[in-house]
Structures are given as C-alpha cells and as structure tokens.
Amino acid sequence: MKARMNPRRGVSLRVALVGLLLGAACSTPFVPYRGPAGEADAVDAGGDLSAGAPDAYGAPAAMDLARPVDLAGICAEKCAAPTPVCDPYSGMCVACLPAKDVCDPGFYCAGMKGAWSCEAGCKADKECPAGDGGVGKPACCAHACVDLATDGANCGKCGTGCNQGATCCAAACVDTASDVKNCGGCGKGCGMGNNAVLACKQSTCAVTSCAQPFADCNMDSSDGCEANLNINVLHCGACGKFCNVPNGTGGCMGTCYLASCYAGFADCNKNLADGCERATTKDPQNCGACGKVCPPPPHALAGCAGGMCTALGCEMGWGDCDNNPQNGCETPLGDDPKNCSKCGNACALQNAVAACQGGVCTVGSCTAPFGDCNMNPNDGCEINLGSDVNHCSACGTKCNMPNSLPKCAMGVCAFNACMPGFLNCNGDPNDGCESNPKTDAKNCGGCGKVCSNNHIAVPVCSNSTCTGTCAASYADCNANKLTDGCEKLVGGAVGNCAHSPCTAGTKLLGGCDGGGCVNKICAADSFCCNITWDSICVDEVASICNLSCGCL
C-alpha cells in the first residue's frame, strides 16, 4: 500500500523550496527566523504573536503557506544600501528585517510588509551608555535605554516597577522617607553616627539617642552626638550650659569651674558667678593680690596702679608735684608760687616778687622803683614810680602843674615846659604856666609886660596887645597903652585955630595948628582953608593926617 504524504510535511517542503529560491535570489542565504527561545515566530523582542502579526519576513503568521509564491518577483536585483536586505515576502529590497537587523547602533528594525525601516531606539543592552563615571546599570527595555539602578519603572530589571511612594535606589525599590542608607534621596546615608544611634525620619537623618556622656547639641545629625558634656565648656552637663567666667577662663568636669583668671584679675570672693571680680592692677583694697590694702598717702586718696599702691587723687588744694606717690600730695597749690593752682604753674610777674594767694598768682612785693598801680597781677608792677608823672613816687600821686608839661625825676615832680600859648612868669612850678600872654594884662605879649593903668580904670590885654577904655577927656594918642595908657587930655581948641579941625565950622587958616595937620589939609584941599571947614575936611584929618580927631 502506497504511503500517504503528511500534509504538514508538504507545507514544510514548500517552505523549504521557497527558502532555496530566496537564497538564490538574495545576496545572503536564506535562514528561517524563529526568534529567541520562547518567542518563536515573533517579529522582535516586542513583537505580537497574535493572528495577523507579521513573522520574521513580514508575512502574517497565520497566512496560508500553500498560497502560490511568485518566485520570479523575489529580489530580482542584488540589494544594496540604503536597502541592503531582501524581503522574501514582498520580493523587495528593504533597510532591514527583524531577523537581519543591520540598523546602526541606537536604531532598531520596525515596520511591516515591505515597509521595514530603522527607527531610533536600542535593540540590545550594549547600545545603552553607562552614566557619568561609569555609574549606573544601563539596559535596553522596550527599545529605550534605561538605568536599572534608578528607573522606577524598570528597577533592577526591565518591567519591574516600584510601588507608589517608593524610589529606585541602586536597583532596589526603597522608601527614602525612612531608609537610613537613602534618607531623603538615593545615596544619602545617615552615616555611622558619632556616639549616636541614627534613624531616618520623614526623609531627614535624626539622632534617636546618644551614648553617655555625649549629646547632640548642634542638632546636626551629620556629626552625631558631638558634644562631650563632661569636658565641653560650651555644653557643660547639658546642651547650652556655657561656663562663662567674667575676666577669666572656665573649665568643665561635668560642672563648671574656674580654670584661670585673666592677667590683672583675681577671684577674691571665691564666687564662680562673678568670676575674677577684682582688678588687682587698680583695686586699692586688693592691690597686686587679694586682701592687699593700700594705705592713703598724706593729703591724697589711696590708689592702685599696675598692682602697686599709689596716690589715686589729691585732696582739694594739694598736688603731687614731685611725682612721688610715697609722700602723697605734698604741695599746697593755694600758696606755692612755683605750683600755683596746679603743679608746674610758676608765677612769674614783671618787676615783682610773685606770690600765690588762693591758687591765683599775685604781686607779693614790687621791685623798686616800680609799683602795681592797676592792681592787675598779670602785668606785675607795671609803673616806674621814679619817672611816671601820673604816679610820681607813689601810685596815684600825679604831677599836676596847670598849663604845663611836668616831669617826674627820681620820684619828685618838676617843671619841664609850658604848654603852647602859656608862660611861667612867676617862676613857681607849683602853679605851672600860670600866664596866658594873649589875655594877661600883667604879662601882655610876654612875661613882665604890664599894661598901663594911666587914665584906664581896668587894663585889658587882648591878643597880646594892651587895650582898655580911656577915662573921659583922655586919649591914647601915641597908640601905646602898654607903657603910658591914655596919656593925653583932649576935646578943646588946637593952637591958634578958630576951632578944632575935628569940628566943622568956619575956614581955618593954614598953619594955625603950628604947621601940623591943618597945614597938610589946606595944601591938599584949599576949599577947607578958603571957603569953609566942612565935614569932608573933618574926615581928611584921618585920611590925610592919619590922626584921630581926639588927639589933635
């Protein structure tokens, strides 16, 4: 009996025949693609094995392989770039096939039925670069490069995602809110914990407890329990308890103690609260050391300077002028002319022996012949009593000589000279220059020039000339009242003239007055001697004869 052919085996033969023909037509031999183990007939790692999905050559997996194939149309020409691969299903040259993925690194073969192309994406782990410095765990998951060490959707391996609230750290899903190795973020470990037990609370490292005698005083978990409460002067016995010692240095042995005092200070009351309370460089009760009391020097207040007893200050009116604290304030500033009101203020006054009274420089005595007439100690004894006319021999004794310029010689007033317009006619310096020669009738025009009182009741000197009124019927016909006053009796007839030429009347004969004035007038004006002696003739007595009518 002739054996029957297995239908499926026949199909296999036909497929083999097609493979041989494709191998002959394409540049590479035909190798049936079955895909990786467990993924038979898959297009690629992410392929769909359901009906209608293409197989390794682009043909639907459920197609009828008994369908005739047009072998003459399979890649008639040799395939070359940019389509170097022959697609046996379409008979066309394509960029790639899943079974022959010739795409460059960073691209993978995707598409179907002659539309295969290289698309961006990885196709193997080796195409995924490592992180900076080689850190991370790169992998290709669904054609995308991921870091399995940090990718929450692919944590440790592709497709393994972290639950909500978890973070992928070093390829493991952790809770950064409580994980001490990843507290608040991957790699943020809480450390070993210096003298401390650490925990992660709400994404922050925190100290939960400290080993005795340590404490976390700075609230910084990075240095754990950093403070030793037995020796730390900033945190002695408890956080924040500072061993503060005024003017000194504190120490800590579980409790604060005084370690040392600053230079110049001492703890005299043994009270830690006020530290080194005494300044032994300036405290007179503890000068140089506790309990060393400085006794007060004479006229001074006890003081301490540089740890040595000294005079801190002087009593009112006293000074330490020798700068010797041992004898205190030895100088009375109220009456010492060398230290008047203050040390070194020496009184030096002109022409005087200086004194100090009540802290003020004054004149003790004057050097002869000087005197302190203005009572001002600043200029000392300012007046020379031997030559000053206002203070001659004594203050206030003035050389007073009227109308003169006196002098003081060796303390005695003496006549020196008259003031302009005055004369010393009596030679007595006591009344000075008593005479004014312009008005003195006894010295009119000069000493001894006495105006005559001949027929003058009151002699008068005016502008150094004797004047005065003549008595009745008398006249000063010689114009000299200095020597003979009003020497002539006047008023009657003159010579043999019929009347006085000073009186108008009948004509006068020439020569009736003895060849005097009448003769001169007649020679000049014949009318007076030939016709009548009128008023014009009377006036001519003065104009021609230069005489006063009273003296004719």
C-alpha positions, 0 to 999 in steps of 0.5 A: 500500500502506497504511503500517504504524504503528511500534509504538514510535511508538504507545507514544510517542503514548500517552505523549504523550496521557497527558502532555496529560491530566496537564497538564490535570489538574495545576496545572503542565504536564506535562514528561517527566523524563529526568534529567541527561545520562547518567542518563536515566530515573533517579529522582535523582542516586542513583537505580537504573536497574535493572528495577523502579526507579521513573522520574521519576513513580514508575512502574517503568521497565520497566512496560508503557506500553500498560497502560490509564491511568485518566485520570479518577483523575489529580489530580482536585483542584488540589494544594496544600501540604503536597502541592503536586505531582501524581503522574501515576502514582498520580493523587495529590497528593504533597510532591514528585517527583524531577523537581519537587523543591520540598523546602526547602533541606537536604531532598531528594525520596525515596520511591516510588509515591505515597509521595514525601516530603522527607527531610533531606539536600542535593540540590545543592552550594549547600545545603552551608555553607562552614566557619568563615571561609569555609574549606573546599570544601563539596559535596553527595555522596550527599545529605550535605554534605561538605568536599572539602578534608578528607573522606577519603572524598570528597577533592577530589571526591565518591567519591574516597577516600584510601588507608589511612594517608593524610589529606585535606589541602586536597583532596589525599590526603597522608601527614602522617607525612612531608609537610613542608607537613602534618607531623603534621596538615593545615596544619602546615608545617615552615616555611622553616627558619632556616639549616636544611634541614627534613624531616618525620619520623614526623609531627614537623618535624626539622632534617636539617642546618644551614648553617655556622656555625649549629646547632640547639641548642634542638632546636626545629625551629620556629626552625631552626638558631638558634644562631650558634656563632661569636658565641653565648656560650651555644653557643660552637663547639658546642651547650652550650659556655657561656663562663662567666667567674667575676666577669666577662663572656665573649665568643665568636669561635668560642672563648671569651674574656674580654670584661670583668671585673666592677667590683672584679675583675681577671684577674691570672693571665691564666687564662680558667678562673678568670676575674677571680680577684682582688678588687682592692677587698680583695686586699692583694697586688693592691690597686686593680690587679694586682701592687699590694702593700700594705705592713703598717702598724706593729703591724697586718696589711696590708689592702685596702679599696675598692682602697686599702691599709689596716690589715686587723687589729691585732696582739694588744694594739694598736688603731687608735684614731685611725682612721688606717690610715697609722700602723697600730695605734698604741695599746697597749690593755694600758696606755692608760687612755683605750683600755683593752682596746679603743679608746674604753674610758676608765677612769674610777674614783671618787676615783682616778687610773685606770690600765690594767694588762693591758687591765683598768682599775685604781686607779693612785693614790687621791685623798686622803683616800680609799683602795681598801680592797676592792681592787675597781677598779670602785668606785675608792677607795671609803673616806674614810680621814679619817672611816671608823672601820673604816679610820681613816687607813689601810685596815684600821686600825679604831677599836676602843674596847670598849663604845663608839661611836668616831669617826674625825676627820681620820684619828685615832680618838676617843671619841664615846659609850658604848654603852647600859648602859656608862660611861667612868669612867676617862676613857681612850678607849683602853679605851672604856666600860670600866664596866658600872654594873649589875655594877661594884662600883667604879662601882655605879649610876654612875661613882665609886660604890664599894661598901663593903668594911666587914665584906664580904670581896668587894663585889658590885654587882648591878643597880646596887645594892651587895650582898655577904655580911656577915662573921659577927656583922655586919649591914647594918642601915641597908640601905646597903652602898654607903657603910658595908657591914655596919656593925653587930655583932649576935646578943646581948641588946637593952637591958634585955630578958630576951632578944632579941625575935628569940628566943622565950622568956619575956614581955618587958616593954614598953619594955625595948628603950628604947621601940623595937620591943618597945614597938610589939609589946606595944601591938599584941599584949599576949599577947607582953608578958603571957603569953609571947614566942612565935614569932608575936611573933618574926615581928611584929618584921618585920611590925610593926617592919619590922626584921630580927631581926639588927639589933635 
